[in-house]
Amino acid sequence: MYGVIVGGSVAGAGAAGQLATTGFSTLAVIVAATTLVAAGLSLWKLAPRRRRG
């Protein structure tokens, strides 16, 4: 019952179920990255321009 599991790697449809338990969400990463890019661009537009001369 508690012996060595043969074929211990997770593959196929089992990998999708196993990924859910890690807490990693691709959609959350995409949303966070988009938010950071939008915030950076808005700060870029608010920053004063350098005067040359």
N, C-alpha and C positions, 0 to 999 in steps of 0.2 A: 504494500500500500504506500509506503514512504520511500520506495526505492528510487533508483535513477530513472528518469523519464527518457525514453527513447525518442529521438527526434525533438530535442528541446528547443529548436529554433521555431519562431512563429512566422508563418508565411501565408499568403493568400488572404482569404476572408478573415481568418483569425487575426491577422496583423491589424486590420481596421478596428476590430474590437479591442485589441490590446492597446492601440494608440490612444483610444479614448480615456483610458485609465491614467495616462501620464499627465493629463491636464494641458497638453499642447493643442492649440487650436489655430489652424492656418488662417481662418477668417479673422480671428482676433489680432494676429500679427499684421495682416494686411490693413485692417482698420487703424491700428496703432501707427503703422508706418505712414499711412496717408495723412493722419492727423498731425504727425510731427512735420511732415513736408509742408502741409498747409500752414502750420504755425510759423515755420521758418520763412516761408515766402511772405507772409504778412508782416513779420518783423523786418524783412529785407526792404519792403515797400515803405515802412514807417521810418527807417533810418535816414538821417539827413545825408544829402549828397556832399561829396567832397568838393570844395572850391579849389579850382586850379588857377594859379596866377599869382 
